[in-house]
Amino acid sequence: MTCFLCKGEMKQGTTTYMEDLGSCIVIIKNVPCNKCSQCGEVSYSGVTVKRIEEIVSQLKNSLTEIAVVNYSNAA
């Protein structure tokens, strides 16, 4: 697979995903992704995006200000 930005090689790895929900910030560590070896651009599979959305949805209503969770350990 090649990067759509720079045409570099995409390699499987993990990254940290962050989302600002306005009243709180969700940080998900060790999220599986494809990452460009040249520019660092990240892409996620459909399954991973769905799981990220589920994690954020679960945390959205129970947070104070910041939540940091591990992708594989998130309920």
C-alpha positions in Angstrom: 0.0 0.0 0.0 1.3 3.5 -0.8 0.6 6.8 1.0 -2.0 8.9 -0.7 -0.1 12.1 0.3 3.6 11.4 -0.6 3.4 7.9 -2.2 5.7 6.5 0.5 5.4 2.9 1.8 2.6 2.3 4.4 3.6 -0.1 7.1 1.4 -1.7 9.9 2.0 -0.2 13.3 0.2 1.5 16.1 -0.4 5.2 16.9 -2.1 7.4 19.6 -5.5 8.7 18.6 -6.8 11.9 20.2 -10.2 13.5 19.9 -11.4 16.8 21.5 -15.1 16.5 22.4 -15.3 20.1 23.6 -15.9 19.4 27.3 -13.2 16.6 27.4 -10.3 15.1 25.5 -10.1 11.4 24.7 -6.7 9.8 24.1 -6.6 6.2 22.9 -3.1 4.6 22.9 -1.8 1.7 20.8 -4.4 2.0 18.0 -3.6 -0.3 15.1 -3.0 1.6 11.9 -1.1 1.9 8.6 1.6 4.6 8.9 3.7 6.1 6.1 7.4 5.5 6.5 8.2 8.8 4.8 5.7 11.4 6.0 4.1 9.7 9.0 0.5 9.9 7.6 -1.8 7.5 9.4 -4.8 5.5 8.0 -7.2 3.2 9.9 -9.2 0.2 8.7 -13.0 0.3 8.9 -13.0 -2.1 11.8 -10.6 0.1 13.7 -12.6 3.3 13.0 -15.8 1.6 14.3 -14.0 0.5 17.5 -12.6 4.0 18.0 -16.1 5.4 17.6 -17.5 2.9 20.2 -14.7 3.8 22.7 -15.3 7.5 22.3 -19.1 7.1 22.6 -18.7 5.1 25.8 -16.4 7.6 27.4 -18.2 10.7 26.1 -20.8 10.7 28.9 -18.6 9.6 31.7 -15.7 12.0 31.5 -14.6 14.9 33.5 -11.8 16.5 31.4 -9.3 14.0 30.0 -9.4 10.2 29.5 -6.5 8.1 28.4 -7.3 4.4 27.5 -5.4 1.6 25.8 -7.1 0.4 22.6 -6.9 -3.3 23.4 -8.1 -2.8 27.0 -11.0 -0.5 26.4 -14.3 -1.9 27.5 
